[in-house]
């Protein structure tokens, strides 16, 4: 049986993975390969918008999971029968 701590660690690992993959996805989408290390204003704006999109998804998922975990601690109608 998985403990709540184990479930939380698994979830955190998954969510961190999403954020890490978002960096790679945003770089591929926004930054053009070049010999110049400096980013253009367009590339910076594109990266910012892309990261914001992923972070908003991360926050939404985190809030949903947190709410689900809190509601699972409430007494169930079935608790009294077991």
C-alpha positions in Angstrom: 0.0 0.0 0.0 1.4 3.4 -1.0 1.6 5.9 1.8 0.5 9.5 1.5 4.1 10.6 1.7 5.0 8.3 -1.1 2.1 9.5 -3.2 3.2 13.1 -2.6 6.8 12.4 -3.5 5.6 10.7 -6.7 3.4 13.6 -7.6 6.1 16.2 -6.8 8.5 14.2 -9.0 6.0 14.2 -11.9 5.2 17.9 -11.6 8.9 18.8 -11.4 9.4 16.7 -14.6 6.7 18.7 -16.3 8.5 21.9 -15.5 11.9 20.6 -16.6 10.4 19.3 -19.9 8.8 22.7 -20.4 12.2 24.3 -20.5 13.3 22.0 -23.3 10.0 22.5 -25.2 10.1 26.3 -24.8 13.7 26.5 -26.0 12.9 24.4 -29.1 9.8 26.6 -29.8 11.3 30.0 -29.1 15.1 30.1 -29.5 16.6 29.9 -32.9 19.9 28.1 -33.2 22.7 30.5 -33.7 26.3 31.2 -32.7 25.2 34.2 -30.7 24.5 33.5 -27.0 22.4 36.6 -26.6 18.6 36.2 -26.8 16.6 38.6 -28.9 13.7 40.5 -27.4 11.3 38.3 -29.4 13.0 35.1 -28.0 12.8 36.4 -24.4 9.1 37.3 -24.8 8.4 34.0 -26.4 10.2 32.1 -23.6 8.3 34.1 -20.9 4.9 33.4 -22.4 5.8 29.7 -22.9 7.0 29.3 -19.4 3.9 31.1 -18.0 1.7 28.6 -19.9 3.4 25.6 -18.4 3.5 27.2 -14.9 -0.2 27.9 -15.1 -0.9 24.3 -15.9 1.4 23.2 -13.1 -0.4 25.5 -10.6 -3.8 24.3 -11.8 -2.8 20.6 -11.3 -1.2 21.3 -8.0 -4.4 23.0 -6.7 -6.6 20.2 -7.9 -4.4 17.5 -6.2 -4.2 19.5 -3.0 -8.0 19.9 -2.9 -8.4 16.2 -3.6 -6.0 15.3 -0.8 -7.8 17.6 1.7 -11.2 16.1 0.8 -9.9 12.6 1.2 -9.3 13.3 4.9 -12.9 14.1 5.5 -15.0 11.4 7.0 -16.8 9.3 4.4 -20.3 8.1 4.6 -18.9 4.6 4.4 -16.4 5.0 7.3 -19.1 4.2 9.9 -19.9 0.9 8.2 -16.4 -0.5 8.4 
